[in-house]
Amino acid sequence: MASIREYKNKDGKVVSYDIRVYKGRDSSGKPLKPYLLTWKVPEGLTEKQVEKELNRQAVLFEQQCKQGLVADSKYTFEKYSQYALALKERNGIKFSTIERYKLLLNRINPIIGHLKIADIRPQHLNKLYEELGAPDINKRNGCGLSNKTILEHHRIISTIFSLAEKEMLVPYNPASKATPPKVERKEANYFQTDIVKSILSCLESESLKWKLIVHMLLITGARRGEILGLQWKNVDWKEGRIHICNNLLYSPSKGIYLTTPKTKKSKRPIKLPAETMELLKDYNDWYLKEKISLGSHWQDKDFIFVQYNGEPMHPDSVTDYLKKFAKKYNLPHINPHAFRHTAASLLIFSGVDIVSIADRLGHALPSTSANLYGHLIKEADEQSAEKLADIVLR
């Protein structure tokens, strides 16, 4: 049976009640600290209504204690989030994902980290999302976070509370009842054929290395880190293929490092056209000359795309180069991922089936490609209908 103790303010009015439930004894026979719930009396209730609601709260709290649904009072959100991340790390989650989670929690914990997980309600999270959208929260640009980024914070909170619910530390996941901001799905940004031709034309004046990098991004549709993670052993010269086996990333704590691609399907062979293979052979000749000229100073790690001494390139160097390249030739803004979307769009308008496109891009499921490029598939279908009508009906 729960015990109840009332608390009054200086005017003698009852403002709250402590509801305690016996927890048992430890191995030495000493009583354990009881489960505790503080119930604040809502305004506007009559004495009878207070008594009825207090009894209901006491019965409900006692049931939750018996079922193991009451969190240990020592667990704040910050402390439990550290435990949750350590558990995920032990279970093999990628280092880059853990790093991202830590970055998000660095914003979350100063706001709700001190709260006990048992006390966090949907309204706490809604208030958090509001604060994350406020001006100056983003130290880089002095603006609030975008809805998409706030949704990322919501998802990690939900993941942490899902674990707490699974471990029966909380009765429910408050994130499932919170209201994060809605994110409108943006259509994939891609280049029209005339822009692609302009980019390729301007590349003729650039170094062989950058010419090949941009060429590979466009022709393969691979991710930036997948291209920079390529090693010479991943080239099948006879078949004219490359094999995507790695993803090159950067972390402030780890530096430049290799990891596995995004999904299992991301490990894939990609056929290259003869023109790209010829460019790769020319680059290989240059690479070998550079290697010989540097001698013992060359860091032979087998990466195709390297710094001056054979070390792998920083992933952001591609993004930085493309930004300068676009400005230099008065082209629209270019980022590495736009080439991936462009490759997909060109394949769709060429009539290539979505399964083949998904395989080339390394999407886990064809439905991922279909959802991402649905608007392009619809547009291509409309063009096909018009062409068929021209042939048959007009």
C-alpha angles and dihedrals in degrees: 000000000000120000119222130205125184128219124205132197123233090276091059094252117140107242104166147003131219112219113198128189123195112251101189133241134300126239091277093053097253116139113256119233105273124242108265133203122178111206116195115210110243118231120258100029122132120233091258092049091050091051093048094047092044091054090047092051091048094050092045093047092049091050091050091050092051091048093049093245097128118094122236106259092231093067114095117179091253093052093046092046089056090052092047093051092047089052092051091048091053089050091059104258111165119272091233091056092050090049090052092049090052091051091052093046090052086068097038101048098057087060106038104002093101093056120097112247089234091058099049113109133182090261090060089056094045088053089049092053089050091053092048089057093051120109118270095025088111105067093195098061105009092240135115120266118269120253089250092056092045088053088056089057090049091052095053090048089051091049091052094048091046088060091047090051091048090051088049093241094125129030094229143358107264091198089065089062097040124097112234118186117276118249119211111221109244121215114247112266112235138162125251117236094259091055091048090053091049091051092050091047093052090048089066087076094050131086119281093247095056092040089057095043093054090041091053093047091053100041098042101035086218124152120262094251092047092057094045090046092060117118128194090251087064092064119095101198094181097053096033094238140127123209118221104217105144144039119215114215140167130223127177089228097044105026119213110349143164123241137164119282121269098270138006089259089054089076098085147137117248123199114225126207119244091255092058092046090052090051090049091052091051090050091048089056090052091045093054092049091052091048092052094045093054094045113176091004090067114101101218104205096140095242114150096212111048147162119253092282101043096266116135117267123255108254091229091057088077092052091046092048094050091050091054092041092055092048092047094055097033092246128150117273110290127201126173095248092057088069089056091054090044092053089051093048093049091050092048093050089047089060098250111157119252094242091059091046091051090050093051093047093044096238114165091228134018087233088067090060092042092052094045096046101027093121090054092048089052092049092048090050091052090051090049090052091053093048091049090049090051090054099042110022109026 
